[in-house]
């Protein structure tokens, strides 16, 4: 079964652009990315779009579908009414390059700022021993496919470009949590880094990131809130504060 | 070309999948300045799609495993056509390469003792695959990505510049390698974002571009897999070997049409999934070939017991190497015992509880639930073969990954020889690690050996490369002046190419069909030359595809020519008109190369490197009889033969 459906797709570049109307065939069982590919092959060969795996594993085909950040390869067409016009726009938080392609270099810069995994001293390759239950906490965050949907939806940077300098965004807060919870990472100041360098305090846990995560990572509950608690433990616990002042404990 | 953007490095790595990143890390750690060129964003390479695991005989789950057993399994899987030295190095070094990943921060699933867990897979005698659920490839890519960042942080501390010694150029496609005489001088290409041309000058280029699946209609491969590295190396003078061997993974999704070809990991079978036909029969028991008859269970009861007790039972035939399972599924469907959408059923719900399935195969669970409305914890699901991997590739020296072109190296899927006629699951990720590192070392040593002598690209070559890359923008004008035929839509040419390759050079091949394919490829080549693009150079997918078409056509021609030449069936090459494996062909590699100074492809025979006697001695004589010719066996039996001596010692 197939039908003709109406689409509005944003076309343009850094100088501006607007929504263009297209009528495209949609077949049973298809996802939005199939339709975008058909549009490319039949009507708009130069339509700029990123995609790789088409299986929800690489996180390349991120876009905003009717305003909601989504992976186009995992957006099934039967979730729309056949009569509905589907609007596809580029990720709003990042500068447009062309059409649905945005400049996501912000994310690579933030990734580079996080101190790397620090191997435990005196434990050679092949000697790492960790319990499954302990690695699972970090493994949840390593499921991240870097689609940057959490980054684009996060109002801290979505609506406030000037926060980009100070705020790393949910994707990199879970990276900090992942390293903090890594059973053998030898750095002990991941929470301090999240506070001072990643701006974790700017997050007011509205959980939008968790809602859009295609990997269903509990970003807020399992990463950001525990990291905020660690920050609080270190900074505001009166005993820790007193200890650090009188030289019992250094953080 | 005076305004051409130029960058100078010691080593250029083309491709940012597992092989490319491992090679880049190695070259950088040996003190060289390295550029990584990737066709997509950094971290999106096709390696992220790898699901099952990394094969390495660490012996964490069954301590009987050893590199020797892994060696034998890989050679059997490849039907003895592999480059034995590569198989040896691969089996010996894989465990170290996996352990090293933990020092970069990788987090594998664990055994109860806290070691890296290992799972069963087709063709592997013991549980051997280090894994992270069913997203092992993602873990590998992310680990390397983060290792690159960690090296950049070191360089920032030392030089004040993150990119002083290792830099990633994302969304950049190489269209031509440039040479100085015989030697590599660099790589020419364009940035997707701007469409601007760029030259990377370097005496060493490591090709790590992956595979060719986009030439086929049903494939598990992503858009990047257009055979770029194969074609670039071929045009630069390198040899491609074993191109007739294309792996069709037995289990791809087949319904709905939109997901056709998406991979269903072999772990489903490794963890206990069974294959049935429309009559509910576990048909794989009917398809155990003679060469494997001693290694697989003969009854369902024995196969079932193996999951609990591997010492006293043999493995079920669902875990035969991929070529066998793909052919069996093909035969069942042809015999009218297929599922409604032309596949067979895979069922993991009978052996594992929903909780275990969700824990061990989370991506498969979500993939079927979200894309096909099927709950794999409760019901069987339909699967069928999908083009997955090319065993063939650039011929390299086993130890250094050097090609016959000075300065050109290749590793990972783009290289050939390691996997012979068929690759075992899990051997791809270990291949990336082992030979990625070796290519990095090989290139570093080559560059150090050059001293201050650096090859330089000629202006004329750069002009030619630029003209070729811009041709699709002029196709309309040329057609108007009558210089060429009507302009073609590159998307249509691509679809037609996929149809030709799938219909005529697919899983089961016949002489008449392959010949027809070769003729049609000539026609497609003319059409591809007239592929026209609309719009401008900035992020223009139509243009990119028009350029990729040439590579896909070069590779497809190699596949078809080799497939026509090999008069036997072996591994990933099945000829209906030559249905059996022929020991006389075992020792033959088919080599494709361009006749120097022309665009003509020539095909020659070259002996497969001989298997050293001490390695042959790892097999039973009885098993070798199935693969080797009578004269080869006679050498083995002669009293002077070192293999007999070694064999007795072993």
Interface residues (C-beta under 8 A of the other chain):
Chain A: X13 X27 X28 X29 X30 X31 X34 X40 X41 X42 X45 X46 X47 X48 X49 X50 X51 X52 X53 X54 X55 X56 X57 X58 X59 X60 X74 X76 X97 X98 X99 X101 X103 X104 X108 X111 X112 X114 X115 X116 X117 X119 X125 X126 X128 X129 X130 X131 X132 X135 X138 X139 X142 X143 X144 X145 X146 X179 X182 X185 X216
Chain B: X40 X41 X42 X43 X44 X46 X48 X49 X58 X95 X96 X99 X100 X102 X103 X104 X105 X107 X108 X109 X110 X112 X113 X114 X115 X116 X117 X132 X133 X135 X138 X139 X142 X145 X146 X147 X149 X150 X152 X153 X162 X193 X222 X223 X224 X255 X256 X257 X258 X259 X262 X263 X363 X366 X367 X370 X371 X372 X489 X490 X491 X492 X495 X533 X534 X535 X536 X538 X539 X540 X541 X542 X543
